């Protein structure tokens, strides 16, 4: 099953400059595993040592934050769009 993954600029050096990647997976976890198989090092940028989404990484499926869905177990369907968005920190 093919989903589209949008890659943010800071991670494109791992994907050879690609900003979108088509990959498979029936759950977000499988999608990330597939991405890491094609582009080694991507998974460690997205997940922490405990295998959870890093604190300063946001992942959306069709515009919905996976933290408010089923996290890494969020189901994916053909044509879904996964967006990886690094959190922006700052302040006054």
C-alpha positions in Angstrom: 0.0 0.0 0.0 1.5 3.3 -1.0 1.5 6.5 1.1 3.2 9.8 0.4 5.7 11.1 3.0 6.7 14.7 3.0 10.2 15.2 4.1 11.3 18.5 5.8 14.4 20.4 4.5 16.6 19.4 7.5 16.2 15.7 6.7 16.5 15.9 2.9 20.3 15.3 3.1 19.4 11.8 4.2 17.0 11.3 1.2 19.3 12.6 -1.5 17.3 15.9 -1.6 13.9 14.3 -2.1 11.1 16.2 -0.5 8.4 13.6 -1.1 8.8 9.8 -0.9 6.3 7.1 -1.8 6.5 4.1 0.6 4.4 1.3 2.1 3.1 0.4 5.5 -0.3 -0.3 7.0 0.7 1.6 10.2 3.0 4.6 10.8 5.6 2.4 12.5 5.9 0.2 9.4 6.1 3.3 7.2 9.0 4.7 9.3 10.8 1.3 9.1 10.4 1.3 5.3 11.8 4.8 5.1 14.8 3.8 7.2 15.4 0.8 5.0 15.6 3.1 2.0 17.3 6.0 3.7 19.4 4.7 6.7 19.5 7.1 9.6 16.1 8.6 9.1 14.5 6.5 11.8 16.9 7.6 14.5 16.1 11.3 13.6 12.4 10.6 14.1 12.3 8.2 17.1 14.1 8.3 20.4 16.0 5.5 22.2 12.7 4.1 23.6 11.2 3.9 20.1 8.8 6.8 20.6 8.4 9.9 18.4 11.0 12.4 19.5 9.7 15.3 21.5 10.6 17.9 18.9 9.3 16.0 15.9 5.7 16.3 14.8 4.2 13.7 12.5 0.8 14.2 10.8 -1.3 11.8 8.8 -3.7 13.7 6.5 -3.2 16.8 8.6 -4.0 15.1 12.0 -1.3 15.0 14.6 -0.5 11.3 15.3 -0.1 12.0 19.0 -3.9 12.6 19.1 -4.5 9.5 16.9 -2.8 6.2 17.7 0.8 7.4 17.6 3.1 5.0 15.8 0.1 2.5 15.5 -1.9 5.0 13.5 -3.3 3.1 10.5 -2.4 4.2 7.0 -4.4 3.8 3.8 -3.4 4.0 0.2 -3.1 7.7 -0.8 -2.6 8.9 2.8 -0.2 11.8 3.3 2.4 11.6 6.1 4.0 14.9 7.0 7.1 15.2 9.1 7.5 18.6 10.7 10.3 19.5 13.1 9.1 21.6 16.0 10.2 25.2 15.9 11.4 26.5 19.3 12.0 30.0 20.2 10.7 32.9 22.1 11.3 36.4 23.3 
